[in-house]
Amino acid sequence: MPIPASYLHLETKGQVIAYLYARQSRDPLGRSRSTEDQVSDGRDTCAKLCWTVDRVFKDAGASATRFRRKERDDFEALLEALPTAQATVLVAPDASRMYRDLAEYVRLRDALEASGVLLCYGGMVFDMANKDDRRITAQDAVAAEDEGESIRARNLRTARRSLEQGAPRGAVPFGHRRRYDPDTGELIGQEPDPTQGPLLIRMFEMVDSGVSLYRVAIWLEDQGESARHRSGIAWDASRVRVVMINPSHIGIRHSKGQLIGKAAWEAVVPEELYHRVVAKLRDPSRRMQRDSRVKHLLSRIGRCGECGALLKAKKAPQRDRSVPYYECAGLRDTALPEAWLDAYVEEALFSWLRKPAAAKALTPDRTAVAEGCAAAQKRLAAYELQLTQARELSQQFTKEGEPLLSAVSLSGVEQTLLPLIAAERDVIAGSQEEAPTAIKELLEAPDPETVWEWLKLDQKREVIRTVVNVHLHKASRRGVRGIEPGRIRLTFIGEPGFTPRPSTRRDPGRRGVDGPSRVRRSAPSLHPVPKR
Ligand SMILES: [Zn+2]
């Protein structure tokens, strides 16, 4: 039969050497105590009984139900130490902390019996070689396991409830960190990480102001360890994109691509900034990262005023042209030294930015925008319906086996409708966009030149793309030096004839917008080119 701890010295007739075991766990009745407290209680008990504490084993922070056994390292260390132990008795706070699993109980019981070490908990000392002691400790172990099971059931309930309440789960998103209760290890919440949070916001600001994902990745690599992704893999454009579009940044829960709802943690990135940048990142025409390595301010932004094709920067010097120049990428009917066109456009941009018209054009009337967007959505729905009906008709046949709409007719309908649909989608997408941060800074600065100098090339290009259409026309005759009036035509946003965002996209419905780029000619045109 078990004996009271205070009688042990009578049994052993000598010095009692004790091992202490303590374990941190979530306690269903809120009796959770730190391992430090448990050890200090154990030492007090041993001191009162004149037992010598030889070794201390503690498993901190781990729940010890049978589903999480791996984490209990010290329990395993204890089992290993017992066969050669000099100890008389193993002291544990109570049965439920010693083992919450019958298998563990059996392993400990066997180890104790083999080594002749006694077990003490609840003020009683048990000898595992004794039949009655084995029965009582086994009953305690069964009760403890039962308690463990109920903890697990409760944890599952908590997990489900916290999912409903919006508590964080899964991998910690970049820029965030989790807060845990230091004693219980319980998750308290998620908050902006003091180091990565500001980096994350900076990433959004950079992309917002036109910096390419490629450059953001380079910048992140430059930040060193503090910006290391948890995978440890180097940053590249696609990883930057994946990290950024995570809705966790604005406190939205998501699971397997589905938005679940408002989360219980605070947003790291301002919502407006997040939506603006993510809309940009989700735009399929930007996936290609065409601008990743551009070195020229106006290449693929400026257009030929004659044939409408994009301008491309040329590096190869030709006889009298030893400087880089822009050339029409279509009929190659216009060309101008790069420095001339850049300087002209920049000067015009600065003087435009100082005009009240600039601020007015860049801060759109929200009601008008919303109305325009609604109208575009209506038209889009009508076009799409028409297209669906036409496609359905082409799949239906008369008794004679003739389609109700011939393939030729369908193709005609598609050729008409697809560009219209693309255009309406652009209107809708455009109405969601706000001016990039770099433009706001240029507008607010007393001298835009200073801000401009400080901007990176990606940002400058984004500004130009947003605020001005650049068209290069032919000189009146060959050999004209300098820039003749009317040679460069600039149309700023808000002015009649301005086309929003003459982007480099080329989706199927809009082929041809860039002009006849397939036309190849051997040399810059010396002949008059027919107007389109
Ligand atoms: Zn041209």
Boltz pocket constraint, residues with backbone or C-beta under 6 A from the ligand:
constraints:
  - pocket:
      binder: B
      contacts: [[A, 304], [A, 305], [A, 306], [A, 307], [A, 308], [A, 309], [A, 328], [A, 329], [A, 330], [A, 331], [A, 332], [A, 333], [A, 334]]
      max_distance: 6.0
